[in-house]
Amino acid sequence: MKSKRSLIPAVVALAIPLFFVTIALAGRGMGGWEQGSRYNRMYDPKTVETVRGEVISVDKIVPRKGMSYGLHAVLKTDMEEISIQIGPGWYLEKQDFKIAKGDTIEVKGSRIAYKEKPAIIAAEVRKGDALLKLRDENGVPAWSARRALRFSAGTMGKPVGFRVPPSAPAQF
């Protein structure tokens, strides 16, 4: 009887620190893309604009040291060639989402200076009738824990904000 009672405090003593370490590391699993990260703080709702053009390249980049890779495109508009930072690779890989060189897309997002050059952190990407919503009007990422827990009937398990019209295939 005494041995079982002496185990309880030991288990509790181990479980409490493990619980707090798990909570502390939860955001780190997003590879630097979590809400409130240094990268995501660059998104400014006051600098949101919409650009449209032809994709001239698509690649993977690591926006900041220590982050996981993200999808990046260069868009040729009527005015300029601009870098578009779309989102984290681990999130986009789970979406029905493809962008290829030669595609015509429309991007709504926050204009920033990235490595001293103009860039846009995407909030929405539209290709034809299909829309991928990556951030809300305040810049909160669709992949953040706060948004990822909100699901809606009819979205087939996708976070609220992802919409593909029934007439359009989910092809980006």
N, C-alpha and C positions, 0 to 999 in steps of 0.2 A: 504494500500500500504506500509506504513512504517513498519508494523509488518512482512510482507514477506521479506523485505530487511534486517531487523534485524536478521532474522533466518539464512540467508546465512552465515554470519561470524561465527555464533555459530556451524552450521553443519560442516563447513570447519575446525574450531578449534578442533572439536571432531574427524573428519575423518583423519587428518594428523597424530596425535599420534597413532591412531589405525592402520594405514597403516604401520608405522615403527615398532610397536610391532609385527604385523603379520609377517613382514620380519625377524625380529630378532628371532622369535620362529619357523620359518619354518624348520630349521635344527633340532630343538629339537624334532620334530615329528618322527624322525628316531631312537629315543631311544638310542642315543650314537653311532649309526652305520654310521653316515653321513661322507662324505669325509672330511678329515682334523681333525677328532676327534682323541682323544688320542689313542684309540684302533686302528683305521685305519692307524695311523702314524707308527705303529709297522711293517706294511707290507713293506718289503724291496725288490725291484726287483733284487737286487744283490744276494739275498740268495734263489732264486727260484730253486726248484728241483721237480722231479716227483717221487712219490712212488706208489707202487702197492701192494695190499694185501687183506686180508679178514677182513671185519668189525666184530669186536668182541663185540662192544656195540655202541648204539646210545642213546643220551639223550639230554636234554635241559640244557644249562648253561647260566649264566650271567657272561660274561668275565670280566667286570669291574663294580664296584659299580655305580649304577644309570643308567645302560644300560638295555634295554629290552633283553629278552632271545634270545639265538641263538641255532642253531643246532650244535651238537658236536658228533664226532664219534671217537672211538679208532680203529686204523688200525694195524693189525698184518702183518708185512712185513717179508721178509727173514732175515732182519737184526735187527728189533726192533719192539716194540709196541709203536705207536706214536699217540698223540692227534691231531685230525684234527678239526679245527674250520671252519665250512662250511659257515655260514652266519646268518643273522637275521631271526628269526622265522616268523615275519610278511611278509618278502619278500618270503621266501621259501614256505610258505603256499599257495601262489598264483601261484606257479609253479607246473607243472606235475612232481613231484620230490619226490621219496621215496627211502630211504636207510634203509636197515634192517640188523640186525645181520645175518651173514653168507654170505652176498653179497660180491662179488669180485669187487673192484673198483680201479681206478687209479686216483690219485690226484696230480695236479700240483699246487704248491703254495710256499709261502715264509716261510722258516724255521725260527722260533723265539724261544725264551726262554719264557715260560709261567709258572708262579709260580715256577721258577727255574728248569723247566723240558722242554725237547724239544717238540715242537709243530709245526704244519704247518697251516698257514692261507690260506685256499683254494682259488685258482683263477679259477681252472677248476676241475670238477669232471666228470669222464667218467665211465659209466657202460655199458658194451657191446658196441653197436654202438652209444648209446645216449651220448650226451655231454651237460653238464650244464656249461656255462661260467659265472663265478661270478665276475671276475675282468678283466680289460684289462692288457696289458703288463706293464703298469706303476703302476698297483695296484688300479686304480680307480674302485670303486665298481659299479656293474651293476645297483644297486638300487639308486645310487646318482642322484640328480636332473639333473646334467649335462648329464648323460648317459641315464636316463629314458625318456628324451624328444626326443631322437633320435629313430625313428621307421623306419622300412624298410618294403616295400611291401612284402607280403608273410610270415611275421612272426606272423600273426594273432594277432596283438596287443601286442606281447611280445617285450621287449626291444631288441635292436640289440645285438647279442652275444648269444642269446638262440637258440640252434639248435637241433632239433631232426630229424635224417635222416628219409625220408619217409618210409623206410623199417622197421624201429624200432618203437614200441609203446613208448609213452612218459612215461615209467615206470622206476623209479629209486628205 
